[in-house]
Amino acid sequence: MMGMSGSNWVGFVMLVIFIPLAEPIWLLLGFDSTEFDSTKILWAIPVAAYIIVAAVLLIRGVPDRDLS
């Protein structure tokens, strides 16, 4: 993990922040009920985008510059 660049750390922190908030977010959006409401999907799109961006930053990131 010591070879991680700054953007990798940003992705890691984003995912660490999301982990404890995941359950309250889904409950707030109402995904615990059995009724289907299409507006719930619209609220899930930003959550999914957040997870995708965090995963891409964690996995790919930007390589460190060699300033020597």
C-alpha positions as a LaTeX table, in Angstrom:
\begin{tabular}{lrrr}
\hline
Residue & $x$ (\AA) & $y$ (\AA) & $z$ (\AA) \\
\hline
Met1 & 0.00 & 0.00 & 0.00 \\
Met2 & 2.93 & 2.32 & 0.37 \\
Gly3 & 3.27 & 2.57 & $-3.42$ \\
Met4 & $-0.17$ & 4.12 & $-3.78$ \\
Ser5 & $-0.46$ & 7.53 & $-5.39$ \\
Gly6 & $-2.60$ & 10.37 & $-4.09$ \\
Ser7 & $-5.60$ & 9.52 & $-6.25$ \\
Asn8 & $-5.47$ & 5.91 & $-5.05$ \\
Trp9 & $-5.72$ & 7.17 & $-1.48$ \\
Val10 & $-8.67$ & 9.41 & $-2.42$ \\
Gly11 & $-10.51$ & 6.37 & $-3.81$ \\
Phe12 & $-9.65$ & 4.35 & $-0.71$ \\
Val13 & $-10.94$ & 7.09 & 1.60 \\
Met14 & $-14.12$ & 7.47 & $-0.47$ \\
Leu15 & $-14.87$ & 3.75 & $-0.08$ \\
Val16 & $-14.02$ & 3.77 & 3.63 \\
Ile17 & $-16.43$ & 6.68 & 4.14 \\
Phe18 & $-19.14$ & 4.92 & 2.13 \\
Ile19 & $-19.00$ & 1.59 & 4.00 \\
Pro20 & $-20.66$ & 2.79 & 7.26 \\
Leu21 & $-23.09$ & 5.01 & 5.34 \\
Ala22 & $-24.31$ & 2.37 & 2.88 \\
Glu23 & $-27.10$ & 0.92 & 5.01 \\
Pro24 & $-28.58$ & 4.29 & 6.10 \\
Ile25 & $-28.49$ & 5.52 & 2.49 \\
Trp26 & $-30.45$ & 2.50 & 1.21 \\
Leu27 & $-32.94$ & 2.81 & 4.08 \\
Leu28 & $-33.33$ & 6.53 & 3.42 \\
Leu29 & $-34.02$ & 5.81 & $-0.24$ \\
Gly30 & $-36.62$ & 3.26 & 0.81 \\
Phe31 & $-35.17$ & 0.14 & $-0.78$ \\
Asp32 & $-36.26$ & $-1.90$ & 2.25 \\
Ser33 & $-39.91$ & $-1.83$ & 1.18 \\
Thr34 & $-41.44$ & $-4.23$ & $-1.33$ \\
Glu35 & $-43.14$ & $-1.54$ & $-3.39$ \\
Phe36 & $-41.36$ & $-0.56$ & $-6.57$ \\
Asp37 & $-41.05$ & 3.14 & $-7.25$ \\
Ser38 & $-39.12$ & 4.26 & $-10.32$ \\
Thr39 & $-37.95$ & 7.45 & $-8.61$ \\
Lys40 & $-35.86$ & 5.32 & $-6.24$ \\
Ile41 & $-33.71$ & 4.28 & $-9.18$ \\
Leu42 & $-33.00$ & 7.92 & $-9.99$ \\
Trp43 & $-31.69$ & 8.44 & $-6.46$ \\
Ala44 & $-29.55$ & 5.30 & $-6.71$ \\
Ile45 & $-27.69$ & 6.59 & $-9.79$ \\
Pro46 & $-25.51$ & 9.12 & $-7.86$ \\
Val47 & $-24.74$ & 6.49 & $-5.24$ \\
Ala48 & $-23.63$ & 4.03 & $-7.92$ \\
Ala49 & $-21.57$ & 6.74 & $-9.63$ \\
Tyr50 & $-19.84$ & 7.54 & $-6.33$ \\
Ile51 & $-18.90$ & 3.89 & $-5.86$ \\
Ile52 & $-17.66$ & 3.55 & $-9.44$ \\
Val53 & $-15.50$ & 6.68 & $-9.20$ \\
Ala54 & $-14.03$ & 5.54 & $-5.89$ \\
Ala55 & $-13.25$ & 2.08 & $-7.26$ \\
Val56 & $-11.62$ & 3.47 & $-10.41$ \\
Leu57 & $-9.48$ & 5.87 & $-8.37$ \\
Leu58 & $-8.47$ & 3.07 & $-6.02$ \\
Ile59 & $-7.66$ & 0.56 & $-8.75$ \\
Arg60 & $-6.20$ & 2.75 & $-11.48$ \\
Gly61 & $-5.31$ & 6.11 & $-10.03$ \\
Val62 & $-2.64$ & 8.30 & $-11.53$ \\
Pro63 & 0.96 & 7.12 & $-11.51$ \\
Asp64 & 3.38 & 9.02 & $-9.31$ \\
Arg65 & 5.67 & 11.39 & $-11.13$ \\
Asp66 & 9.36 & 10.74 & $-10.91$ \\
Leu67 & 10.83 & 14.14 & $-10.10$ \\
Ser68 & 14.44 & 13.01 & $-9.97$ \\
\hline
\end{tabular}
